[in-house]
Amino acid sequence: EGLRLFDISDKKRPRYVGAVLTDCGSHTHTMVPTDDKLYVYVSSPGPEPDSRTCSPPHQNIQIVEIPLDDPKSAKVVAQPDIFPQQQNTEMFAGCHDITAYPEKKLAAAACFGDGVLLDISDPVKPRVIQQIRDTENFQIWHSATFNNDATKVVFGDELGGGSQATCDAGTPRTKGADAVYDLVNGKLERRGYFKIPRNQEPDENCVAHNGSLIPVKGKDVMVQSWYQGGVSIWDFTDSANPKEIGFFERRPYPEGGIAGSWSAYYYNGYIYSSDMREGLDVLRIDDPITDPAKQVKMDEFNVQTQKSY
């Protein structure tokens, strides 16, 4: 149905402000703030051939402009086509997630069959820098994370959509994994892959999913959820040889079915993991590599609108 807008000035009484209809609905929102407006990049899968609002082809994203002094007047102001080449249409088109790094004027889009690097110097007119594919290894380009210097991008592959056991001995290490790309002269070059090193049971759904950076100066360290593979902390400072430095996981969920950590984010000394069956886990890692991050205090955090630390 699109975007819903709420005024949360009084957090006990959120007030509905309005809505913005977007073609193919809205799966994920990415905020790009400016001084007086908030731009929201709307990601949505499609097309739906029988739908009047989501007909093929679906090769665009939608940009909603929200004036901060009049949010009820929010509207779609652009629908840029960000696929200079024909997208892989064997599955959904459109994008699953977009991560913006406004300070660096960059965004990285995970668009099911493609990864796209964008110049967002003009938030309303994102410019495609590069479109990449990895048809041999990646099935669903699910998410993207810049390192702090914006010299690397980690793309995740949600092989099987999160419902399959892809962390077993029978699945290649490059599938259902993360791919680490270096930005060289403004272009992405793939260096290596990361996948948790522990084989999971055949009934444990497991694949790369939501995560964020751990703010360690001079290093590239990330925490990430892997459904029933648990929570993994890994170092990709050496892009070609990423390695795990810590993890937390439970045994297979006794009642079967989809379970495990859906997202794991670091914020001011702790990791917050949203477990689909067990609820909220608050974790702490004590390690010489990650301990410096405990000195970094952030006033705010949004995994899809990155800020430098």
ABEGO torsion letter per residue (X at the ends): XEBBBBBAABAABBBBAEBBBBBGEBABBBBBBBAABBBBBBBBBOBBAABAABBOBBABBBBBBBBAABAAABBBABBBBABABBBBAABBBEBABBBBBAAAGBBBBBBGABBBBBBAABAABBBBABBBBBAAABABBABBBBBAAGABBBBBBBBGGGABBAABAABBAABGBBBBBBBBGGBBBBABBBBBABBBBAABBBBBBBBBBBBBBGBBBBBBBAEAAEBBBBBAABAABBBBABBBBBBBBAAEEBBEBABBBBBGGBBBBBBAAAEBBBBBBBBAAAAAAAABBBABBBAABBBBX
